[in-house]
Amino acid sequence: MPASSTPAATTKPAPTPASASAPASAPVSAPDAAPASVPSPAVPLTTERLLLRPVRASDVPEVTRLWTDPGVRRHLGGPVTEQVVRIRQRRVVGAPGVRAVLRAADGVLLGIVTVEPAARDGETEISYQFLPEHWGRGYAREAVAAVLDVTLRGTPSVVALTQQANHRSRRLLEDVGMSHVSSFVEYEAHQVLYRRRR
């Protein structure tokens, strides 16, 4: 799934790219657990400024904005239809691999980060979306770095897809240690694939 200029997560019939906000990394803390190909989002992750946990019913109104906001969806094929929104609203609460990203100081939902095992040619894929009012503060980079580090404990590599024109997302992926490995056309747009190995 592609990555977007605004962080975004994707579900398969409608591509949702990962997107970026400004850089700012922080250490991640998570309980020691046996490695799994996709660490359960039921185990919260914390960073210097963020809490990442499963999506709750109370998060759905803000998460819905990630699917309908034209800015967020700029590199993700545009806002999704009302019918698709309704389906996603039913499925996103507690969905495997999907983490809500909250600002720890006040509990404000900033976006989501999604990890899907074997999503692209057998490799685990990470994607993300963040609300526009929270761009440019490094939240997306901090969240993606945390999830990527934890995910790589249990899988040998992780990939991310973003549009070639999505320069913010490309910078974010490079900032978290991912490398550009290929370019191609998918979803009727020029895409770039990034990878990071354990």
Buried (B, 14 or more C-beta within 10 A) or exposed (E): BBBBBBBBBBBEEBBBBBBBBBBBBBEBEBEEEEEEEBBEBEBBBBBEBBBBBBBEEEBBEBBBBBBBBEBBBBBBBEBBEEEBBEBBBEEBBEBEBBBBBBBEEEEEBBBBBBBBBEBBEEBBBBBBBBBBEBBBBBBBBBBBBBBBBBBBBBBEBBBBBBBBBBEBBBBBBBBBBBEBEEEEEEBEBEBBBBBBEE
